[in-house]
Amino acid sequence: MTTPSERAARGKAARKRVPRASHGRWIPSSQRPDPIDVLERQSLDRLPDLVPLRYGRMAVSPFAFLRGAAAVMAADLGADRHTGLTVQLCGDAHLLNFGVYASPERTLLFDVNDFDETLPGPFEWDVKRLAASVTVAALQNGSAKPKAHRAALVAVESYRTAMRRLAGLGELAVWYERITADDLLPLVHGGQRPRVVRRLERARRRTSLQALAKLTETDETGNRHLVNDPPLLERATDIDRVTLGKIFSDYRSSLAEERRVLLDRYRFLDAARKVVGVGSVGTRCFVLLLEGRDDTDPLILQVKEAGRSVLEPYLAPTAYPHQGRRVVCGQRLTQAASDIFLGWMTGPEQRHFYWRQLRDMKGSAEVETMSPAALRDYARLCGRALARAHARSGDRIAIAAYLGGSDVFDRAVADFALAYAGQNADDYAALGAAIAAGMVTASPGA
C-alpha cells in the first residue's frame, strides 16, 4: 500500500503528462465526428416513434442540447490527453444531474443523481462537463461572457478546494461525507434562501403517494391503474405486463435480502411506458405501479434501459458484463446513500435494465431561470458534491496534489468551458439546420 506522500507524488507527476494550464485549450480534432451523425447513431437502437421527441426536446435551447449531447462531448473529451487519475465518473455531470433525494433514513441529501453513463475514467472529464454546463446555462440566461466564465470558475474552484479538504481526511470520514438539506442554506446567499427552502419542501412532497394522484386513476370497477397519456405515458399491453411480471423476480434477486422481504409485501397492479429526460428519450423505460397495505400505500418503480456508456469507446470496457449492474454499482459507489430499491435485470431481447423508485423526495434546480448569483451558488454546490463523489472512488490525495493550492486548474477549465460553450452553440445550430432541412424529424418538445 502506498503512503500519502507517494500518492501525492503520483498526482504531481501527472502534471508533466498533462499540465494544468493545458486544460484551457479547446481545439476541435481534425477527425471530430459530425454531431448530428453521433446523435443519429444513438438513435438506431432507440424506439423510432420517440426519436423525434428527443430531437424536439434538444432543440428547445442550447442547454437542452448539451443535456442530450453527452455522446458528442464524450467524443470530444476522448480525443484529448488525460491525466490518468481515475475515479468512478458520473459520465454526464451537467447541472441538472445533481439534485436532492431521500436517503434510506429519510434524510434529504444533495448529490449527483444520474449514472446512466457511469464508468471509471479521468476525473477531469466530469469537471469539464460540469463547467461547460454552467457556462452554457449562464450565457443562455443572459450573462455576458465574463460572468459566465466566473460561474464556471466558481464550480471548479469549489471542486478543487473540496478535494483538497477531503484529501486530509481518513477513509471512513470520506465515506461518511454527505451534503444534507440542512447544509444547503448556509451555502447560498441570503436573498436566495426562501427560494431554496420552497424547493426543498416541494422535494419532500415528491413521493410515490404524490405520484399516485398525478399518474393514476381508478376505473368504473374501482381498480386503480396508470393513466394513458401517449407518448409521454402509455399503458403497457397485456403482453408487456405479463413480461414485466416474469422479469420482476430477476430484479428481486439483485436486491439485498431484507429489501426482498420488503418488496414482497407489495403486489403488482399496472405498468406503462414512460418518456424521461432529454438524452434518454427513446430508450426503453417503464413505470410499475405496486400496492402495499392498501390503496393509500403505493410504490412506483422506474425500469430504465441501460445501454453502453457513451464514454466506453474512449476508455477501458466496463468490468460488468451487465449494463444495468454497471449503472447500479457505479451509483452505489459514488452516492453518499442510494435508493433501497436500486437493482438490475435482463429484459426481452436480452436488453439490460436497472430499477429504482420513480419519486423518492427527488428534486432538481430550475437552472434556466436562475439569476447570476443563484447560478454561482448552485455551481459551487455542484462542484463540492462532485468532489465528494470522486473522493469515494478515486485517489483523492493524488487528485488534490495534481490540482494544487493555486487557481491554475480552475482558470484553465473555466477557459475551456467558455470555449466549449461556443462549440455547443455551433452544434445546437447544426441540429436546427438539420431539422429545417428535413434531415432529422423533431416533434414539439413536450
PyMOL commands that set and color helices and strands:
alter all, ss='L'
color gray80, all
select helices_A, chain A and resi 4-17+20-24+35-43+51-58+62-68+70-78+95-97+123-140+145-167+171-176+181-187+190-205+208-215+238-252+257-263+312-314+323-334+348-350+367-369+372-393+396-403+408-436
alter helices_A, ss='H'
color red, helices_A
select strands_A, chain A and resi 86-89+98-102+108-112+119-122+179-180+216-218+224-226+233-235+267-274+285-291+298-305+343-346+352-357
alter strands_A, ss='S'
color yellow, strands_A
deselect
rebuild
show_as cartoon
